[in-house]
Amino acid sequence: MWPSSGTLNAGQRVTVTLTAPQLDPLNTQLTLEPGDQPVTVLLAVG
């Protein structure tokens, strides 16, 4: 199991993969805080 949270140093990258057993309907959100500035990504299918 991968961690659900963590910290990256400047210049580091991360890839986030979302796997769902079904896509209809799918509603989820991912919140990132680059430079202590919250960014929320919303994903809705269906």
C-alpha distance matrix in Angstrom:
0.0 3.8 6.7 9.0 11.9 13.6 17.0 18.5 21.9 24.8 24.5 20.8 18.9 15.6 14.8 13.2 12.6 13.1 13.0 15.2 16.8 20.1 21.7 24.8 24.6 21.5 21.7 19.1 19.2 17.5 19.2 19.6 22.0 23.5 26.3 25.9 27.0 24.8 24.2 22.9 22.0 22.8 22.1 24.2 25.0 27.6
3.8 0.0 3.8 6.5 8.9 10.3 13.4 14.8 18.2 21.0 20.8 17.1 15.3 12.0 11.6 10.3 10.7 11.9 12.9 15.6 17.9 20.8 21.7 24.9 24.5 21.2 20.9 17.9 17.4 15.1 16.4 16.3 18.6 19.9 22.7 22.5 23.6 21.6 21.1 20.1 19.5 20.8 20.4 23.0 24.2 27.1
6.7 3.8 0.0 3.8 5.5 7.1 10.6 12.7 16.3 19.2 19.7 16.2 14.8 11.8 12.4 11.0 12.3 13.3 15.0 17.4 20.0 22.6 23.2 26.1 25.3 21.8 20.9 17.5 16.3 13.7 14.3 14.1 15.9 17.5 20.0 19.5 20.9 19.0 19.0 18.4 18.4 20.0 20.3 23.1 24.8 27.9
9.0 6.5 3.8 0.0 3.8 7.1 10.7 13.1 16.8 19.4 20.1 16.9 15.2 12.1 12.4 10.1 11.6 11.9 13.9 15.9 18.8 21.0 21.2 23.8 22.7 19.1 17.7 14.2 12.9 10.4 11.0 11.4 13.6 15.8 18.5 17.5 18.5 16.1 16.1 15.1 15.3 16.7 17.3 20.2 22.2 25.2
11.9 8.9 5.5 3.8 0.0 3.8 7.3 10.1 13.7 16.4 17.6 14.8 13.7 11.3 12.6 11.2 13.6 14.4 17.0 19.1 22.2 24.2 24.0 26.5 25.3 21.6 19.8 16.0 13.9 10.8 10.1 9.5 10.9 12.9 15.2 14.2 15.7 13.9 14.5 14.3 15.3 17.4 18.7 21.9 24.3 27.5
13.6 10.3 7.1 7.1 3.8 0.0 3.8 6.9 10.3 13.4 14.9 12.1 11.8 10.3 12.6 12.3 15.3 16.8 19.6 22.1 25.3 27.3 27.0 29.7 28.6 24.8 23.0 19.3 16.8 13.4 12.1 10.3 10.7 11.8 13.6 13.3 15.3 14.5 15.4 16.1 17.2 19.9 21.3 24.7 27.1 30.5
17.0 13.4 10.6 10.7 7.3 3.8 0.0 3.8 6.7 9.8 11.8 9.6 10.3 10.0 13.2 13.7 17.1 19.1 22.2 24.9 28.2 30.0 29.4 32.1 31.0 27.2 25.3 21.5 18.7 15.0 13.1 10.4 9.7 9.7 10.9 11.3 13.8 13.8 15.0 16.6 18.0 21.1 22.9 26.4 29.0 32.5
18.5 14.8 12.7 13.1 10.1 6.9 3.8 0.0 3.8 6.6 8.1 5.8 7.2 8.1 11.8 13.3 16.9 19.5 22.7 25.7 29.1 30.8 29.9 32.9 32.0 28.2 26.4 22.8 19.9 16.1 14.5 11.2 10.5 9.1 10.4 12.0 14.1 14.7 15.4 17.3 18.3 21.7 23.3 27.0 29.4 33.0
21.9 18.2 16.3 16.8 13.7 10.3 6.7 3.8 0.0 3.8 6.2 5.6 8.6 10.8 14.5 16.6 20.2 22.9 26.2 29.2 32.7 34.3 33.4 36.3 35.4 31.6 29.8 26.2 23.2 19.4 17.4 13.9 12.4 10.2 10.3 12.7 15.1 16.5 17.4 19.9 21.0 24.6 26.4 30.1 32.5 36.2
24.8 21.0 19.2 19.4 16.4 13.4 9.8 6.6 3.8 0.0 3.8 5.6 8.7 11.7 15.3 17.6 21.3 24.1 27.5 30.6 34.2 35.4 34.1 37.0 36.1 32.4 30.5 27.1 23.9 20.2 18.2 14.4 12.7 9.6 9.4 12.6 14.4 16.4 17.0 19.9 20.9 24.7 26.5 30.3 32.7 36.5
24.5 20.8 19.7 20.1 17.6 14.9 11.8 8.1 6.2 3.8 0.0 3.8 6.7 10.3 13.5 16.4 19.9 23.1 26.4 29.6 33.2 34.4 33.0 36.1 35.5 31.9 30.3 27.1 24.2 20.5 19.1 15.5 14.6 11.4 12.0 15.4 16.5 18.1 18.0 20.6 20.9 24.6 26.0 29.8 31.8 35.6
20.8 17.1 16.2 16.9 14.8 12.1 9.6 5.8 5.6 5.6 3.8 0.0 3.8 7.1 10.6 13.5 16.9 20.1 23.3 26.7 30.1 31.6 30.5 33.7 33.2 29.5 28.2 24.9 22.2 18.5 17.5 14.1 13.9 11.4 12.9 15.7 16.9 17.8 17.5 19.5 19.6 23.1 24.3 28.0 29.9 33.7
18.9 15.3 14.8 15.2 13.7 11.8 10.3 7.2 8.6 8.7 6.7 3.8 0.0 3.7 6.9 10.0 13.4 16.6 19.8 23.2 26.7 28.0 26.9 30.1 29.7 26.1 25.0 21.8 19.4 15.9 15.5 12.5 13.3 11.3 13.7 16.1 16.7 16.9 15.9 17.4 16.9 20.2 21.0 24.6 26.4 30.1
15.6 12.0 11.8 12.1 11.3 10.3 10.0 8.1 10.8 11.7 10.3 7.1 3.7 0.0 3.8 6.5 9.9 13.1 16.2 19.6 23.1 24.6 23.7 26.9 26.6 22.9 22.0 18.8 16.7 13.3 13.6 11.2 13.0 12.0 15.0 16.7 17.1 16.4 15.1 15.9 15.0 18.0 18.4 22.0 23.6 27.3
14.8 11.6 12.4 12.4 12.6 12.6 13.2 11.8 14.5 15.3 13.5 10.6 6.9 3.8 0.0 3.8 6.5 10.0 13.0 16.5 19.9 21.3 20.4 23.7 23.7 20.2 19.7 16.9 15.4 12.5 13.8 12.3 14.8 14.3 17.7 19.1 19.0 17.7 15.7 15.7 14.0 16.4 16.1 19.5 20.7 24.3
13.2 10.3 11.0 10.1 11.2 12.3 13.7 13.3 16.6 17.6 16.4 13.5 10.0 6.5 3.8 0.0 3.8 6.7 10.0 13.2 16.8 18.1 17.2 20.5 20.2 16.7 16.2 13.3 12.1 9.5 11.5 11.1 14.2 14.7 18.3 19.0 18.6 16.6 14.5 13.6 11.7 13.6 13.1 16.4 17.7 21.2
12.6 10.7 12.3 11.6 13.6 15.3 17.1 16.9 20.2 21.3 19.9 16.9 13.4 9.9 6.5 3.8 0.0 3.8 6.5 10.0 13.4 14.8 14.3 17.8 17.9 14.6 14.9 12.6 12.6 11.0 13.8 14.2 17.6 18.3 22.0 22.5 21.9 19.5 17.2 15.6 13.1 14.0 12.5 15.2 15.8 19.1
13.1 11.9 13.3 11.9 14.4 16.8 19.1 19.5 22.9 24.1 23.1 20.1 16.6 13.1 10.0 6.7 3.8 0.0 3.8 6.6 10.3 11.5 10.9 14.3 14.3 11.0 11.6 9.7 10.5 10.0 13.5 14.8 18.5 19.8 23.5 23.5 22.6 19.8 17.3 15.0 12.3 12.2 10.2 12.4 12.8 15.9
13.0 12.9 15.0 13.9 17.0 19.6 22.2 22.7 26.2 27.5 26.4 23.3 19.8 16.2 13.0 10.0 6.5 3.8 0.0 3.8 6.9 8.8 9.3 12.9 13.4 10.7 12.4 11.3 13.2 13.3 16.8 18.4 22.1 23.5 27.2 27.1 26.3 23.3 20.9 18.4 15.6 14.9 12.3 13.5 13.0 15.6
15.2 15.6 17.4 15.9 19.1 22.1 24.9 25.7 29.2 30.6 29.6 26.7 23.2 19.6 16.5 13.2 10.0 6.6 3.8 0.0 3.8 5.3 6.5 9.7 10.3 8.1 10.5 10.4 13.2 14.3 18.0 20.2 23.9 25.8 29.4 28.9 27.8 24.6 22.2 19.2 16.4 14.9 11.9 12.1 11.2 13.0
16.8 17.9 20.0 18.8 22.2 25.3 28.2 29.1 32.7 34.2 33.2 30.1 26.7 23.1 19.9 16.8 13.4 10.3 6.9 3.8 0.0 3.8 7.0 9.5 10.7 9.8 12.7 13.4 16.5 17.9 21.6 23.9 27.6 29.5 33.2 32.6 31.6 28.2 25.9 22.8 20.1 18.2 15.1 14.5 12.9 13.8
20.1 20.8 22.6 21.0 24.2 27.3 30.0 30.8 34.3 35.4 34.4 31.6 28.0 24.6 21.3 18.1 14.8 11.5 8.8 5.3 3.8 0.0 3.8 5.9 7.5 7.5 11.1 12.8 16.2 18.2 21.9 24.5 28.2 30.1 33.8 33.2 31.7 28.3 25.7 22.4 19.5 17.0 13.6 12.3 10.0 10.3
21.7 21.7 23.2 21.2 24.0 27.0 29.4 29.9 33.4 34.1 33.0 30.5 26.9 23.7 20.4 17.2 14.3 10.9 9.3 6.5 7.0 3.8 0.0 3.8 5.4 5.3 8.9 11.0 14.3 16.5 20.3 22.8 26.6 28.4 32.0 31.5 29.7 26.3 23.4 20.1 16.9 14.3 10.7 9.0 6.4 7.1
24.8 24.9 26.1 23.8 26.5 29.7 32.1 32.9 36.3 37.0 36.1 33.7 30.1 26.9 23.7 20.5 17.8 14.3 12.9 9.7 9.5 5.9 3.8 0.0 3.0 5.5 9.0 12.1 15.6 18.4 22.0 24.9 28.6 30.5 34.1 33.3 31.3 27.8 24.9 21.4 18.4 15.3 11.9 9.1 6.2 4.8
24.6 24.5 25.3 22.7 25.3 28.6 31.0 32.0 35.4 36.1 35.5 33.2 29.7 26.6 23.7 20.2 17.9 14.3 13.4 10.3 10.7 7.5 5.4 3.0 0.0 3.8 6.7 10.1 13.7 16.9 20.2 23.4 26.9 29.2 32.6 31.5 29.5 25.9 23.2 19.5 16.9 13.5 10.5 7.5 5.7 4.6
21.5 21.2 21.8 19.1 21.6 24.8 27.2 28.2 31.6 32.4 31.9 29.5 26.1 22.9 20.2 16.7 14.6 11.0 10.7 8.1 9.8 7.5 5.3 5.5 3.8 0.0 3.8 6.6 10.2 13.2 16.7 19.7 23.3 25.6 29.0 28.0 26.1 22.5 19.9 16.3 13.6 10.5 7.5 5.5 5.1 6.5
21.7 20.9 20.9 17.7 19.8 23.0 25.3 26.4 29.8 30.5 30.3 28.2 25.0 22.0 19.7 16.2 14.9 11.6 12.4 10.5 12.7 11.1 8.9 9.0 6.7 3.8 0.0 3.8 7.1 10.6 13.7 17.1 20.5 23.0 26.3 25.0 23.0 19.3 16.9 13.1 10.9 7.6 5.7 4.4 6.6 8.6
19.1 17.9 17.5 14.2 16.0 19.3 21.5 22.8 26.2 27.1 27.1 24.9 21.8 18.8 16.9 13.3 12.6 9.7 11.3 10.4 13.4 12.8 11.0 12.1 10.1 6.6 3.8 0.0 3.8 7.0 10.2 13.6 17.0 19.6 22.9 21.6 19.9 16.2 14.0 10.3 8.5 6.1 5.4 6.6 9.3 12.0
19.2 17.4 16.3 12.9 13.9 16.8 18.7 19.9 23.2 23.9 24.2 22.2 19.4 16.7 15.4 12.1 12.6 10.5 13.2 13.2 16.5 16.2 14.3 15.6 13.7 10.2 7.1 3.8 0.0 3.8 6.6 10.0 13.4 16.0 19.3 17.9 16.1 12.5 10.3 6.7 5.6 4.5 6.1 8.7 11.9 14.9
17.5 15.1 13.7 10.4 10.8 13.4 15.0 16.1 19.4 20.2 20.5 18.5 15.9 13.3 12.5 9.5 11.0 10.0 13.3 14.3 17.9 18.2 16.5 18.4 16.9 13.2 10.6 7.0 3.8 0.0 3.8 6.6 10.2 12.7 16.1 15.1 13.7 10.3 8.3 5.7 5.1 6.6 8.4 11.7 14.7 18.0
19.2 16.4 14.3 11.0 10.1 12.1 13.1 14.5 17.4 18.2 19.1 17.5 15.5 13.6 13.8 11.5 13.8 13.5 16.8 18.0 21.6 21.9 20.3 22.0 20.2 16.7 13.7 10.2 6.6 3.8 0.0 3.8 6.8 9.8 12.9 11.4 10.2 6.7 5.7 4.3 6.3 8.7 11.4 14.7 18.0 21.3
19.6 16.3 14.1 11.4 9.5 10.3 10.4 11.2 13.9 14.4 15.5 14.1 12.5 11.2 12.3 11.1 14.2 14.8 18.4 20.2 23.9 24.5 22.8 24.9 23.4 19.7 17.1 13.6 10.0 6.6 3.8 0.0 3.8 6.2 9.5 8.8 8.0 5.7 5.1 6.3 8.1 11.4 14.0 17.6 20.7 24.1
22.0 18.6 15.9 13.6 10.9 10.7 9.7 10.5 12.4 12.7 14.6 13.9 13.3 13.0 14.8 14.2 17.6 18.5 22.1 23.9 27.6 28.2 26.6 28.6 26.9 23.3 20.5 17.0 13.4 10.2 6.8 3.8 0.0 3.8 6.1 5.0 5.0 4.3 6.0 8.6 11.2 14.6 17.5 20.9 24.2 27.6
23.5 19.9 17.5 15.8 12.9 11.8 9.7 9.1 10.2 9.6 11.4 11.4 11.3 12.0 14.3 14.7 18.3 19.8 23.5 25.8 29.5 30.1 28.4 30.5 29.2 25.6 23.0 19.6 16.0 12.7 9.8 6.2 3.8 0.0 3.8 5.4 5.5 6.8 7.6 10.9 12.8 16.6 19.2 22.9 25.9 29.5
26.3 22.7 20.0 18.5 15.2 13.6 10.9 10.4 10.3 9.4 12.0 12.9 13.7 15.0 17.7 18.3 22.0 23.5 27.2 29.4 33.2 33.8 32.0 34.1 32.6 29.0 26.3 22.9 19.3 16.1 12.9 9.5 6.1 3.8 0.0 3.8 5.4 8.3 10.2 13.8 16.2 19.8 22.7 26.3 29.4 32.9
25.9 22.5 19.5 17.5 14.2 13.3 11.3 12.0 12.7 12.6 15.4 15.7 16.1 16.7 19.1 19.0 22.5 23.5 27.1 28.9 32.6 33.2 31.5 33.3 31.5 28.0 25.0 21.6 17.9 15.1 11.4 8.8 5.0 5.4 3.8 0.0 3.8 6.3 9.4 12.5 15.6 18.9 22.1 25.4 28.8 32.1
27.0 23.6 20.9 18.5 15.7 15.3 13.8 14.1 15.1 14.4 16.5 16.9 16.7 17.1 19.0 18.6 21.9 22.6 26.3 27.8 31.6 31.7 29.7 31.3 29.5 26.1 23.0 19.9 16.1 13.7 10.2 8.0 5.0 5.5 5.4 3.8 0.0 3.8 6.5 10.0 13.1 16.3 19.7 22.9 26.4 29.7
24.8 21.6 19.0 16.1 13.9 14.5 13.8 14.7 16.5 16.4 18.1 17.8 16.9 16.4 17.7 16.6 19.5 19.8 23.3 24.6 28.2 28.3 26.3 27.8 25.9 22.5 19.3 16.2 12.5 10.3 6.7 5.7 4.3 6.8 8.3 6.3 3.8 0.0 3.8 6.6 10.0 13.0 16.4 19.6 23.1 26.3
24.2 21.1 19.0 16.1 14.5 15.4 15.0 15.4 17.4 17.0 18.0 17.5 15.9 15.1 15.7 14.5 17.2 17.3 20.9 22.2 25.9 25.7 23.4 24.9 23.2 19.9 16.9 14.0 10.3 8.3 5.7 5.1 6.0 7.6 10.2 9.4 6.5 3.8 0.0 3.8 6.6 9.9 13.3 16.5 19.9 23.2
22.9 20.1 18.4 15.1 14.3 16.1 16.6 17.3 19.9 19.9 20.6 19.5 17.4 15.9 15.7 13.6 15.6 15.0 18.4 19.2 22.8 22.4 20.1 21.4 19.5 16.3 13.1 10.3 6.7 5.7 4.3 6.3 8.6 10.9 13.8 12.5 10.0 6.6 3.8 0.0 3.8 6.4 9.9 13.0 16.5 19.7
22.0 19.5 18.4 15.3 15.3 17.2 18.0 18.3 21.0 20.9 20.9 19.6 16.9 15.0 14.0 11.7 13.1 12.3 15.6 16.4 20.1 19.5 16.9 18.4 16.9 13.6 10.9 8.5 5.6 5.1 6.3 8.1 11.2 12.8 16.2 15.6 13.1 10.0 6.6 3.8 0.0 3.8 6.7 10.1 13.3 16.8
22.8 20.8 20.0 16.7 17.4 19.9 21.1 21.7 24.6 24.7 24.6 23.1 20.2 18.0 16.4 13.6 14.0 12.2 14.9 14.9 18.2 17.0 14.3 15.3 13.5 10.5 7.6 6.1 4.5 6.6 8.7 11.4 14.6 16.6 19.8 18.9 16.3 13.0 9.9 6.4 3.8 0.0 3.8 6.6 10.2 13.3
22.1 20.4 20.3 17.3 18.7 21.3 22.9 23.3 26.4 26.5 26.0 24.3 21.0 18.4 16.1 13.1 12.5 10.2 12.3 11.9 15.1 13.6 10.7 11.9 10.5 7.5 5.7 5.4 6.1 8.4 11.4 14.0 17.5 19.2 22.7 22.1 19.7 16.4 13.3 9.9 6.7 3.8 0.0 3.8 6.7 10.2
24.2 23.0 23.1 20.2 21.9 24.7 26.4 27.0 30.1 30.3 29.8 28.0 24.6 22.0 19.5 16.4 15.2 12.4 13.5 12.1 14.5 12.3 9.0 9.1 7.5 5.5 4.4 6.6 8.7 11.7 14.7 17.6 20.9 22.9 26.3 25.4 22.9 19.6 16.5 13.0 10.1 6.6 3.8 0.0 3.8 6.7
25.0 24.2 24.8 22.2 24.3 27.1 29.0 29.4 32.5 32.7 31.8 29.9 26.4 23.6 20.7 17.7 15.8 12.8 13.0 11.2 12.9 10.0 6.4 6.2 5.7 5.1 6.6 9.3 11.9 14.7 18.0 20.7 24.2 25.9 29.4 28.8 26.4 23.1 19.9 16.5 13.3 10.2 6.7 3.8 0.0 3.8
27.6 27.1 27.9 25.2 27.5 30.5 32.5 33.0 36.2 36.5 35.6 33.7 30.1 27.3 24.3 21.2 19.1 15.9 15.6 13.0 13.8 10.3 7.1 4.8 4.6 6.5 8.6 12.0 14.9 18.0 21.3 24.1 27.6 29.5 32.9 32.1 29.7 26.3 23.2 19.7 16.8 13.3 10.2 6.7 3.8 0.0
